Amino acid sequence: MGATRIISKGYRHGTRDKYSKKYRTKGLPGLSRYLTTFKRGDYVDIVADSSVQKGLPYSFYHGRTGIVFNVNRNALGVEMTKIIGNRQLRKRIHVRIEHVRKSRCAESFLRRVKENDQKKRDARLQGKTIVCKREPQGPRDMKIVKAKQEDVEVLAPLPFVENYF
């Protein structure tokens, strides 16, 4: 009889769970998704919104983070790296705004930059030099544990006794 089903290799094959929307989030995206401003150099997460079919990225890019290299009227150009075999290729794709959200991956870095700049300004006013490099924690300080002789309890195994009954 042979195989009666065709193996699907379409653009959205294998995405039943990947593109499904969560409970109480079904339907078209809200206005805030469209009113977000993106600039070149921003980090963005590609999260495909299955309620909008236009400009839907290929399923491999779902959940990936990239950098905006181009801003159009309805879409963004996003650049990321893709590991193929033993090499990294730089991939550039255009994705509609519905399928993109701002990434929070660089928040801690930007916060640290601002804090370091403030520390440098304060140190300059006081006439000091400051090191802003992050240092590894290193080993803990040495400690000596002291105990009284009567508090020490020696644990030893019971002696082995052969019993042949």
OpenMM code with the backbone's topology and positions (N, CA, C; nanometers):
from openmm import Vec3, app, unit

residues = "MET GLY ALA THR ARG ILE ILE SER LYS GLY TYR ARG HIS GLY THR ARG ASP LYS TYR SER LYS LYS TYR ARG THR LYS GLY LEU PRO GLY LEU SER ARG TYR LEU THR THR PHE LYS ARG GLY ASP TYR VAL ASP ILE VAL ALA ASP SER SER VAL GLN LYS GLY LEU PRO TYR SER PHE TYR HIS GLY ARG THR GLY ILE VAL PHE ASN VAL ASN ARG ASN ALA LEU GLY VAL GLU MET THR LYS ILE ILE GLY ASN ARG GLN LEU ARG LYS ARG ILE HIS VAL ARG ILE GLU HIS VAL ARG LYS SER ARG CYS ALA GLU SER PHE LEU ARG ARG VAL LYS GLU ASN ASP GLN LYS LYS ARG ASP ALA ARG LEU GLN GLY LYS THR ILE VAL CYS LYS ARG GLU PRO GLN GLY PRO ARG ASP MET LYS ILE VAL LYS ALA LYS GLN GLU ASP VAL GLU VAL LEU ALA PRO LEU PRO PHE VAL GLU ASN TYR PHE".split()
positions = [
    Vec3(0.0829, -0.1191, 0.0000),
    Vec3(0.0000, 0.0000, 0.0000),
    Vec3(0.0871, 0.1250, 0.0000),
    Vec3(0.1928, 0.1266, 0.0847),
    Vec3(0.2839, 0.2403, 0.0854),
    Vec3(0.2374, 0.3514, 0.1765),
    Vec3(0.3124, 0.4600, 0.1771),
    Vec3(0.2803, 0.5744, 0.2624),
    Vec3(0.1624, 0.6496, 0.2044),
    Vec3(0.0615, 0.6705, 0.2864),
    Vec3(-0.0573, 0.7423, 0.2387),
    Vec3(-0.0558, 0.8889, 0.2791),
    Vec3(0.0343, 0.9275, 0.3659),
    Vec3(0.0438, 1.0665, 0.4089),
    Vec3(0.1691, 1.1303, 0.3477),
    Vec3(0.1570, 1.2554, 0.3148),
    Vec3(0.2715, 1.3295, 0.2622),
    Vec3(0.3431, 1.3946, 0.3796),
    Vec3(0.4752, 1.3868, 0.3824),
    Vec3(0.5525, 1.4513, 0.4883),
    Vec3(0.5585, 1.6007, 0.4586),
    Vec3(0.5006, 1.6803, 0.5475),
    Vec3(0.4908, 1.8242, 0.5230),
    Vec3(0.6252, 1.8917, 0.5456),
    Vec3(0.6677, 1.9701, 0.4508),
    Vec3(0.7889, 2.0506, 0.4647),
    Vec3(0.7579, 2.1961, 0.4319),
    Vec3(0.6392, 2.2392, 0.4711),
    Vec3(0.5984, 2.3765, 0.4440),
    Vec3(0.6708, 2.4759, 0.5325),
    Vec3(0.6367, 2.6043, 0.5110),
    Vec3(0.7048, 2.7124, 0.5819),
    Vec3(0.6771, 2.7084, 0.7310),
    Vec3(0.5591, 2.6559, 0.7705),
    Vec3(0.5219, 2.6537, 0.9121),
    Vec3(0.5163, 2.5117, 0.9663),
    Vec3(0.5887, 2.4191, 0.9070),
    Vec3(0.5802, 2.2818, 0.9549),
    Vec3(0.6470, 2.2677, 1.0911),
    Vec3(0.5829, 2.1885, 1.1778),
    Vec3(0.6369, 2.1628, 1.3105),
    Vec3(0.6229, 2.2789, 1.4065),
    Vec3(0.5251, 2.3676, 1.3856),
    Vec3(0.5130, 2.4851, 1.4721),
    Vec3(0.3807, 2.4867, 1.5487),
    Vec3(0.3159, 2.3729, 1.5636),
    Vec3(0.1854, 2.3713, 1.6319),
    Vec3(0.1972, 2.4288, 1.7730),
    Vec3(0.2955, 2.3849, 1.8494),
    Vec3(0.3123, 2.4346, 1.9859),
    Vec3(0.3926, 2.5644, 1.9900),
    Vec3(0.4877, 2.5766, 1.8995),
    Vec3(0.5764, 2.6932, 1.9009),
    Vec3(0.5003, 2.8227, 1.8751),
    Vec3(0.4067, 2.8214, 1.7815),
    Vec3(0.3345, 2.9427, 1.7456),
    Vec3(0.2014, 2.9560, 1.8192),
    Vec3(0.1645, 2.8599, 1.9044),
    Vec3(0.0357, 2.8711, 1.9728),
    Vec3(0.0444, 2.9807, 2.0784),
    Vec3(-0.0638, 3.0558, 2.0925),
    Vec3(-0.0652, 3.1663, 2.1871),
    Vec3(-0.1129, 3.1173, 2.3229),
    Vec3(-0.0691, 3.1839, 2.4254),
    Vec3(-0.1007, 3.1433, 2.5619),
    Vec3(-0.2456, 3.1766, 2.5959),
    Vec3(-0.2914, 3.1210, 2.7058),
    Vec3(-0.4266, 3.1420, 2.7550),
    Vec3(-0.4532, 3.2906, 2.7788),
    Vec3(-0.5637, 3.3387, 2.7310),
    Vec3(-0.6090, 3.4771, 2.7439),
    Vec3(-0.5194, 3.5769, 2.6705),
    Vec3(-0.4408, 3.5318, 2.5747),
    Vec3(-0.3633, 3.6267, 2.4938),
    Vec3(-0.3959, 3.6101, 2.3458),
    Vec3(-0.5010, 3.5380, 2.3146),
    Vec3(-0.5361, 3.5131, 2.1747),
    Vec3(-0.5907, 3.6407, 2.1115),
    Vec3(-0.5881, 3.6452, 1.9801),
    Vec3(-0.6371, 3.7619, 1.9080),
    Vec3(-0.5230, 3.8508, 1.8622),
    Vec3(-0.5601, 3.9594, 1.7989),
    Vec3(-0.4604, 4.0502, 1.7419),
    Vec3(-0.3856, 4.1263, 1.8518),
    Vec3(-0.2632, 4.1701, 1.8237),
    Vec3(-0.1858, 4.2439, 1.9251),
    Vec3(-0.2448, 4.3819, 1.9516),
    Vec3(-0.2139, 4.4369, 2.0693),
    Vec3(-0.2644, 4.5681, 2.1073),
    Vec3(-0.1881, 4.6805, 2.0399),
    Vec3(-0.2341, 4.8027, 2.0653),
    Vec3(-0.1737, 4.9193, 2.0008),
    Vec3(-0.0310, 4.9448, 2.0473),
    Vec3(-0.0010, 4.9114, 2.1726),
    Vec3(0.1331, 4.9408, 2.2245),
    Vec3(0.2403, 4.8659, 2.1464),
    Vec3(0.2036, 4.7513, 2.0895),
    Vec3(0.2998, 4.6756, 2.0088),
    Vec3(0.3393, 4.7543, 1.8842),
    Vec3(0.2426, 4.8292, 1.8275),
    Vec3(0.2691, 4.9054, 1.7052),
    Vec3(0.3336, 5.0404, 1.7341),
    Vec3(0.3115, 5.0941, 1.8528),
    Vec3(0.3602, 5.2285, 1.8836),
    Vec3(0.4999, 5.2286, 1.9444),
    Vec3(0.5610, 5.1117, 1.9592),
    Vec3(0.6971, 5.1056, 2.0132),
    Vec3(0.7954, 5.1610, 1.9108),
    Vec3(0.8888, 5.2429, 1.9559),
    Vec3(0.9888, 5.2989, 1.8647),
    Vec3(1.1156, 5.2152, 1.8724),
    Vec3(1.1685, 5.1830, 1.7574),
    Vec3(1.2932, 5.1072, 1.7472),
    Vec3(1.3958, 5.1920, 1.6738),
    Vec3(1.5210, 5.1797, 1.7160),
    Vec3(1.6297, 5.2510, 1.6515),
    Vec3(1.7354, 5.1508, 1.6090),
    Vec3(1.8205, 5.1928, 1.5193),
    Vec3(1.9300, 5.1059, 1.4784),
    Vec3(2.0222, 5.0820, 1.5973),
    Vec3(2.0642, 4.9567, 1.6149),
    Vec3(2.1510, 4.9217, 1.7261),
    Vec3(2.0779, 4.8670, 1.8458),
    Vec3(1.9427, 4.8741, 1.8467),
    Vec3(1.8654, 4.8189, 1.9580),
    Vec3(1.8701, 4.6662, 1.9548),
    Vec3(1.8689, 4.6061, 2.0726),
    Vec3(1.8555, 4.4613, 2.0822),
    Vec3(1.7071, 4.4269, 2.0824),
    Vec3(1.6670, 4.3305, 2.0000),
    Vec3(1.5265, 4.2897, 1.9933),
    Vec3(1.5166, 4.1378, 1.9999),
    Vec3(1.4062, 4.0911, 2.0593),
    Vec3(1.3742, 3.9494, 2.0614),
    Vec3(1.2710, 3.9235, 1.9536),
    Vec3(1.2939, 3.8204, 1.8747),
    Vec3(1.1973, 3.7818, 1.7720),
    Vec3(1.1052, 3.6778, 1.8329),
    Vec3(0.9789, 3.7161, 1.8525),
    Vec3(0.8777, 3.6247, 1.9049),
    Vec3(0.7614, 3.6296, 1.8073),
    Vec3(0.7450, 3.5239, 1.7300),
    Vec3(0.6443, 3.5222, 1.6240),
    Vec3(0.5044, 3.5272, 1.6836),
    Vec3(0.4213, 3.6163, 1.6293),
    Vec3(0.2813, 3.6289, 1.6705),
    Vec3(0.1969, 3.5628, 1.5625),
    Vec3(0.1394, 3.4471, 1.5942),
    Vec3(0.0726, 3.3685, 1.4908),
    Vec3(-0.0594, 3.4293, 1.4466),
    Vec3(-0.1109, 3.5309, 1.5181),
    Vec3(-0.2359, 3.5937, 1.4745),
    Vec3(-0.2129, 3.6879, 1.3576),
    Vec3(-0.0870, 3.7217, 1.3283),
    Vec3(-0.0529, 3.8066, 1.2140),
    Vec3(0.0358, 3.7236, 1.1223),
    Vec3(-0.0158, 3.6942, 1.0012),
    Vec3(0.0605, 3.6075, 0.9117),
    Vec3(0.1628, 3.6843, 0.8279),
    Vec3(0.1376, 3.8133, 0.8060),
    Vec3(0.2302, 3.8911, 0.7246),
    Vec3(0.3619, 3.9117, 0.7981),
    Vec3(0.4707, 3.9039, 0.7266),
    Vec3(0.6008, 3.9336, 0.7846),
    Vec3(0.6425, 3.8371, 0.8924),
    Vec3(0.5845, 3.7163, 0.8933),
    Vec3(0.6163, 3.6159, 0.9945),
    Vec3(0.7546, 3.5586, 0.9669),
    Vec3(0.8459, 3.5585, 1.0637),
    Vec3(0.9786, 3.5028, 1.0379),
    Vec3(0.9735, 3.3505, 1.0330),
    Vec3(1.0741, 3.2899, 0.9750),
    Vec3(1.0830, 3.1447, 0.9713),
    Vec3(1.0984, 3.0921, 1.1145),
    Vec3(1.0495, 2.9715, 1.1389),
    Vec3(1.0373, 2.9200, 1.2755),
    Vec3(1.1709, 2.9104, 1.3484),
    Vec3(1.2830, 2.8985, 1.2762),
    Vec3(1.4136, 2.8911, 1.3422),
    Vec3(1.4414, 3.0165, 1.4237),
    Vec3(1.3954, 3.1325, 1.3755),
    Vec3(1.4292, 3.2599, 1.4382),
    Vec3(1.3395, 3.2925, 1.5573),
    Vec3(1.2368, 3.2106, 1.5833),
    Vec3(1.1464, 3.2353, 1.6952),
    Vec3(1.2233, 3.2204, 1.8265),
    Vec3(1.2224, 3.3241, 1.9098),
    Vec3(1.2924, 3.3210, 2.0379),
    Vec3(1.4363, 3.3666, 2.0307),
    Vec3(1.4829, 3.4106, 1.9151),
    Vec3(1.6222, 3.4555, 1.9016),
    Vec3(1.6327, 3.6050, 1.9284),
    Vec3(1.7507, 3.6479, 1.9641),
    Vec3(1.7783, 3.7892, 1.9894),
    Vec3(1.8735, 3.8411, 1.8840),
    Vec3(1.8454, 3.9592, 1.8315),
    Vec3(1.9314, 4.0185, 1.7299),
    Vec3(1.9407, 4.1678, 1.7486),
    Vec3(2.0137, 4.2323, 1.6572),
    Vec3(2.0353, 4.3765, 1.6615),
    Vec3(1.9684, 4.4390, 1.5391),
    Vec3(1.8978, 4.5505, 1.5606),
    Vec3(1.8299, 4.6180, 1.4504),
    Vec3(1.9337, 4.6868, 1.3624),
    Vec3(1.9299, 4.6566, 1.2316),
    Vec3(2.0207, 4.7247, 1.1391),
    Vec3(1.9452, 4.8120, 1.0395),
    Vec3(1.8126, 4.7999, 1.0355),
    Vec3(1.7348, 4.8772, 0.9397),
    Vec3(1.5943, 4.8963, 0.9959),
    Vec3(1.5396, 5.0164, 0.9795),
    Vec3(1.4035, 5.0442, 1.0254),
    Vec3(1.3221, 5.0905, 0.9054),
    Vec3(1.2142, 5.0167, 0.8758),
    Vec3(1.1232, 5.0531, 0.7676),
    Vec3(0.9906, 5.0977, 0.8272),
    Vec3(0.8938, 5.1234, 0.7391),
    Vec3(0.7632, 5.1700, 0.7846),
    Vec3(0.6922, 5.0637, 0.8664),
    Vec3(0.6902, 4.9404, 0.8182),
    Vec3(0.6171, 4.8333, 0.8858),
    Vec3(0.7080, 4.7257, 0.9439),
    Vec3(0.8347, 4.7269, 0.9090),
    Vec3(0.9210, 4.6148, 0.9451),
    Vec3(1.0558, 4.6632, 0.9962),
    Vec3(1.1280, 4.5704, 1.0556),
    Vec3(1.2636, 4.5964, 1.1050),
    Vec3(1.3591, 4.4984, 1.0394),
    Vec3(1.4774, 4.5446, 1.0102),
    Vec3(1.5843, 4.4547, 0.9690),
    Vec3(1.6604, 4.4118, 1.0926),
    Vec3(1.6676, 4.2802, 1.1157),
    Vec3(1.7317, 4.2265, 1.2356),
    Vec3(1.8486, 4.1394, 1.1922),
    Vec3(1.9624, 4.1605, 1.2585),
    Vec3(2.0832, 4.0842, 1.2267),
    Vec3(2.1196, 3.9966, 1.3459),
    Vec3(2.1511, 3.8697, 1.3192),
    Vec3(2.1892, 3.7780, 1.4266),
    Vec3(2.2863, 3.6757, 1.3698),
    Vec3(2.3420, 3.5937, 1.4578),
    Vec3(2.4324, 3.4886, 1.4136),
    Vec3(2.3602, 3.3552, 1.4192),
    Vec3(2.3911, 3.2708, 1.3230),
    Vec3(2.3335, 3.1370, 1.3151),
    Vec3(2.4494, 3.0392, 1.3049),
    Vec3(2.4504, 2.9398, 1.3932),
    Vec3(2.5580, 2.8410, 1.3933),
    Vec3(2.5219, 2.7317, 1.2945),
    Vec3(2.6062, 2.7144, 1.1943),
    Vec3(2.5863, 2.6094, 1.0945),
    Vec3(2.7147, 2.5288, 1.0901),
    Vec3(2.7061, 2.4043, 1.1395),
    Vec3(2.8254, 2.3204, 1.1435),
    Vec3(2.9262, 2.3768, 1.2412),
    Vec3(3.0431, 2.4136, 1.1908),
    Vec3(3.1494, 2.4636, 1.2782),
    Vec3(3.1729, 2.6126, 1.2603),
    Vec3(3.0772, 2.6825, 1.2007),
    Vec3(3.0982, 2.8254, 1.1756),
    Vec3(2.9742, 2.9049, 1.2135),
    Vec3(2.9939, 3.0341, 1.2337),
    Vec3(2.8836, 3.1251, 1.2649),
    Vec3(2.8603, 3.2151, 1.1445),
    Vec3(2.7378, 3.2137, 1.0940),
    Vec3(2.7023, 3.3004, 0.9827),
    Vec3(2.6210, 3.4180, 1.0363),
    Vec3(2.6423, 3.5336, 0.9776),
    Vec3(2.5649, 3.6514, 1.0143),
    Vec3(2.4436, 3.6569, 0.9229),
    Vec3(2.3242, 3.6420, 0.9834),
    Vec3(2.2001, 3.6387, 0.9064),
    Vec3(2.1277, 3.7716, 0.9239),
    Vec3(2.0726, 3.8211, 0.8143),
    Vec3(1.9954, 3.9453, 0.8165),
    Vec3(1.8561, 3.9149, 0.7631),
    Vec3(1.7541, 3.9405, 0.8442),
    Vec3(1.6172, 3.9170, 0.8004),
    Vec3(1.5337, 4.0408, 0.8315),
    Vec3(1.4264, 4.0579, 0.7561),
    Vec3(1.3315, 4.1655, 0.7827),
    Vec3(1.2062, 4.1038, 0.8436),
    Vec3(1.1643, 4.1582, 0.9564),
    Vec3(1.0520, 4.1050, 1.0317),
    Vec3(0.9567, 4.2195, 1.0614),
    Vec3(0.8270, 4.1935, 1.0493),
    Vec3(0.7299, 4.2977, 1.0834),
    Vec3(0.7309, 4.3246, 1.2331),
    Vec3(0.6841, 4.4439, 1.2700),
    Vec3(0.6921, 4.4913, 1.4078),
    Vec3(0.6114, 4.4037, 1.5033),
    Vec3(0.5045, 4.3382, 1.4535),
    Vec3(0.4216, 4.2542, 1.5394),
    Vec3(0.4995, 4.1374, 1.5982),
    Vec3(0.6041, 4.0946, 1.5274),
    Vec3(0.6786, 3.9760, 1.5681),
    Vec3(0.8084, 4.0104, 1.6406),
    Vec3(0.8211, 4.1354, 1.6850),
    Vec3(0.9463, 4.1811, 1.7466),
    Vec3(0.9122, 4.2548, 1.8751),
    Vec3(0.9922, 4.2349, 1.9796),
    Vec3(0.9773, 4.3145, 2.1020),
    Vec3(1.1162, 4.3508, 2.1532),
    Vec3(1.1231, 4.4605, 2.2265),
    Vec3(1.2526, 4.5063, 2.2761),
    Vec3(1.3092, 4.4063, 2.3742),
    Vec3(1.4390, 4.3815, 2.3631),
    Vec3(1.5045, 4.2838, 2.4488),
    Vec3(1.5544, 4.3496, 2.5760),
    Vec3(1.5594, 4.2715, 2.6823),
    Vec3(1.6101, 4.3220, 2.8101),
    Vec3(1.7504, 4.2680, 2.8382),
    Vec3(1.8167, 4.2156, 2.7344),
    Vec3(1.9446, 4.1482, 2.7565),
    Vec3(2.0565, 4.2452, 2.7941),
    Vec3(2.0440, 4.3727, 2.7576),
    Vec3(2.1527, 4.4674, 2.7838),
    Vec3(2.1213, 4.5626, 2.8978),
    Vec3(2.0113, 4.5399, 2.9697),
    Vec3(1.9715, 4.6323, 3.0763),
    Vec3(2.0759, 4.6435, 3.1860),
    Vec3(2.1243, 4.5288, 3.2355),
    Vec3(2.2209, 4.5322, 3.3456),
    Vec3(2.3512, 4.5978, 3.3014),
    Vec3(2.3905, 4.5746, 3.1751),
    Vec3(2.5119, 4.6364, 3.1234),
    Vec3(2.4972, 4.7881, 3.1190),
    Vec3(2.3840, 4.8370, 3.0674),
    Vec3(2.3631, 4.9813, 3.0581),
    Vec3(2.3537, 5.0454, 3.1961),
    Vec3(2.2905, 4.9735, 3.2904),
    Vec3(2.2829, 5.0254, 3.4270),
    Vec3(2.4228, 5.0364, 3.4874),
    Vec3(2.5062, 4.9354, 3.4630),
    Vec3(2.6425, 4.9375, 3.5166),
    Vec3(2.7240, 5.0507, 3.4546),
    Vec3(2.7031, 5.0777, 3.3257),
    Vec3(2.7745, 5.1875, 3.2599),
    Vec3(2.7390, 5.3210, 3.3252),
    Vec3(2.6085, 5.3407, 3.3512),
    Vec3(2.5665, 5.4668, 3.4147),
    Vec3(2.6239, 5.4798, 3.5551),
    Vec3(2.6212, 5.3695, 3.6314),
    Vec3(2.6764, 5.3745, 3.7669),
    Vec3(2.8255, 5.4037, 3.7645),
    Vec3(2.8976, 5.3425, 3.6725),
    Vec3(3.0421, 5.3656, 3.6628),
    Vec3(3.0720, 5.5099, 3.6239),
    Vec3(2.9925, 5.5664, 3.5319),
    Vec3(3.0132, 5.7059, 3.4946),
    Vec3(2.9909, 5.7986, 3.6136),
    Vec3(2.8882, 5.7678, 3.6935),
    Vec3(2.8619, 5.8498, 3.8125),
    Vec3(2.9765, 5.8377, 3.9131),
    Vec3(3.0271, 5.7156, 3.9322),
    Vec3(3.1402, 5.6953, 4.0239),
    Vec3(3.2633, 5.7709, 3.9765),
    Vec3(3.2877, 5.7707, 3.8443),
    Vec3(3.4031, 5.8417, 3.7904),
    Vec3(3.3892, 5.9926, 3.8116),
    Vec3(3.2659, 6.0450, 3.7918),
    Vec3(3.2439, 6.1878, 3.8131),
    Vec3(3.2685, 6.2261, 3.9584),
    Vec3(3.2158, 6.1453, 4.0508),
    Vec3(3.2349, 6.1738, 4.1929),
    Vec3(3.3821, 6.1660, 4.2305),
    Vec3(3.4541, 6.0668, 4.1773),
    Vec3(3.5959, 6.0521, 4.2092),
    Vec3(3.6767, 6.1684, 4.1533),
    Vec3(3.6382, 6.2177, 4.0349),
    Vec3(3.7103, 6.3288, 3.9749),
    Vec3(3.6933, 6.4559, 4.0585),
    Vec3(3.5727, 6.4739, 4.1129),
    Vec3(3.5498, 6.5912, 4.1972),
    Vec3(3.6305, 6.5847, 4.3260),
    Vec3(3.6510, 6.4639, 4.3785),
    Vec3(3.7275, 6.4463, 4.5016),
    Vec3(3.8772, 6.4354, 4.4750),
    Vec3(3.9161, 6.4265, 4.3474),
    Vec3(4.0569, 6.4170, 4.3121),
    Vec3(4.1160, 6.2786, 4.3334),
    Vec3(4.0333, 6.1771, 4.3253),
    Vec3(4.0807, 6.0393, 4.3426),
    Vec3(4.0720, 5.9657, 4.2109),
    Vec3(4.1399, 5.8507, 4.2068),
    Vec3(4.1257, 5.7604, 4.0920),
    Vec3(4.0479, 5.6382, 4.1380),
    Vec3(3.9683, 5.5851, 4.0483),
    Vec3(3.8814, 5.4729, 4.0845),
    Vec3(3.8940, 5.3645, 3.9771),
    Vec3(3.8878, 5.2393, 4.0202),
    Vec3(3.8918, 5.1253, 3.9278),
    Vec3(3.7500, 5.0713, 3.9152),
    Vec3(3.6976, 5.0701, 3.7931),
    Vec3(3.5607, 5.0248, 3.7693),
    Vec3(3.5544, 4.8818, 3.7179),
    Vec3(3.6685, 4.8156, 3.7105),
    Vec3(3.6671, 4.6781, 3.6608),
    Vec3(3.6015, 4.5860, 3.7625),
    Vec3(3.5312, 4.4874, 3.7116),
    Vec3(3.4724, 4.3868, 3.8007),
    Vec3(3.5789, 4.2833, 3.8325),
    Vec3(3.5975, 4.2574, 3.9581),
    Vec3(3.6978, 4.1609, 4.0020),
    Vec3(3.6289, 4.0313, 4.0421),
    Vec3(3.6885, 3.9173, 4.0109),
    Vec3(3.6297, 3.7921, 4.0590),
    Vec3(3.6354, 3.7860, 4.2110),
    Vec3(3.5435, 3.7115, 4.2701),
    Vec3(3.5271, 3.7134, 4.4154),
    Vec3(3.6494, 3.6577, 4.4879),
    Vec3(3.7104, 3.5548, 4.4341),
    Vec3(3.8300, 3.4991, 4.4954),
    Vec3(3.7982, 3.4104, 4.6136),
    Vec3(3.9003, 3.3471, 4.6721),
    Vec3(3.8758, 3.2566, 4.7847),
    Vec3(3.8394, 3.3335, 4.9117),
    Vec3(3.7741, 3.2651, 5.0043),
    Vec3(3.7355, 3.3272, 5.1303),
    Vec3(3.8561, 3.3400, 5.2227),
    Vec3(3.8443, 3.4273, 5.3203),
    Vec3(3.9527, 3.4481, 5.4157),
    Vec3(3.9728, 3.3243, 5.5023),
    Vec3(4.0965, 3.3080, 5.5496),
    Vec3(4.1308, 3.1933, 5.6325),
    Vec3(4.0662, 3.2056, 5.7701),
    Vec3(4.0247, 3.0912, 5.8246),
    Vec3(3.9676, 3.0883, 5.9593),
    Vec3(4.0289, 2.9716, 6.0342),
    Vec3(4.0469, 2.9889, 6.1640),
    Vec3(4.0962, 2.8804, 6.2499),
    Vec3(3.9831, 2.8431, 6.3443),
    Vec3(3.9473, 2.7156, 6.3428),
    Vec3(3.8406, 2.6667, 6.4297),
    Vec3(3.9056, 2.6076, 6.5541),
    Vec3(3.8708, 2.6607, 6.6726),
    Vec3(3.9276, 2.6105, 6.7976),
    Vec3(3.8174, 2.5421, 6.8774),
    Vec3(3.8535, 2.4343, 6.9427),
    Vec3(3.7575, 2.3609, 7.0265),
    Vec3(3.8284, 2.3112, 7.1517),
    Vec3(3.7513, 2.2987, 7.2585),
    Vec3(3.8074, 2.2441, 7.3816),
    Vec3(3.8258, 2.0938, 7.3657),
    Vec3(3.9189, 2.0387, 7.4418),
    Vec3(3.9514, 1.8965, 7.4289),
    Vec3(3.8324, 1.8075, 7.4662),
    Vec3(3.7522, 1.8495, 7.5658),
    Vec3(3.6392, 1.7655, 7.6075),
    Vec3(3.5221, 1.7730, 7.5091),
    Vec3(3.5202, 1.8763, 7.4222),
    Vec3(3.4120, 1.8867, 7.3238),
    Vec3(3.4378, 1.8015, 7.1998),
    Vec3(3.5609, 1.7568, 7.1815),
    Vec3(3.5947, 1.6778, 7.0632),
    Vec3(3.5421, 1.5372, 7.0807),
    Vec3(3.4673, 1.4907, 6.9839),
    Vec3(3.4117, 1.3554, 6.9880),
    Vec3(3.4687, 1.2777, 6.8709),
    Vec3(3.5390, 1.1697, 6.9003),
    Vec3(3.6013, 1.0888, 6.7965),
    Vec3(3.5028, 0.9811, 6.7546),
    Vec3(3.4741, 0.9767, 6.6267),
    Vec3(3.3845, 0.8756, 6.5727),
    Vec3(3.4685, 0.7645, 6.5122),
    Vec3(3.4480, 0.6435, 6.5585),
    Vec3(3.5219, 0.5291, 6.5066),
    Vec3(3.4241, 0.4146, 6.4853),
    Vec3(3.4504, 0.3280, 6.3886),
    Vec3(3.3595, 0.2160, 6.3646),
    Vec3(3.3689, 0.1131, 6.4775),
    Vec3(3.2607, 0.0391, 6.4990),
    Vec3(3.2608, -0.0669, 6.5991),
    Vec3(3.3537, -0.1783, 6.5548),
    Vec3(3.4203, -0.2450, 6.6483),
    Vec3(3.5095, -0.3540, 6.6091),
    Vec3(3.4292, -0.4705, 6.5519),
    Vec3(3.4891, -0.5381, 6.4558),
    Vec3(3.4224, -0.6504, 6.3912),
    Vec3(3.4335, -0.7743, 6.4779),
    Vec3(3.3212, -0.8397, 6.5049),
    Vec3(3.3174, -0.9617, 6.5852),
    Vec3(3.2587, -1.0734, 6.5009),
    Vec3(3.3353, -1.1828, 6.4864),
    Vec3(3.2844, -1.2958, 6.4072),
    Vec3(3.1947, -1.3807, 6.4946),
    Vec3(3.0741, -1.4010, 6.4547),
    Vec3(2.9807, -1.4873, 6.5233),
    Vec3(2.9380, -1.5991, 6.4295),
    Vec3(2.9798, -1.7194, 6.4601),
    Vec3(2.9356, -1.8359, 6.3837),
    Vec3(2.8379, -1.9151, 6.4678),
    Vec3(2.7131, -1.9024, 6.4417),
    Vec3(2.6139, -1.9774, 6.5172),
    Vec3(2.5729, -2.1014, 6.4420),
] * unit.nanometer
topology = app.Topology()
chain = topology.addChain("A")
for resn in residues:
    res = topology.addResidue(resn, chain)
    for name in ("N", "CA", "C"):
        topology.addAtom(name, app.Element.getBySymbol(name[0]), res)
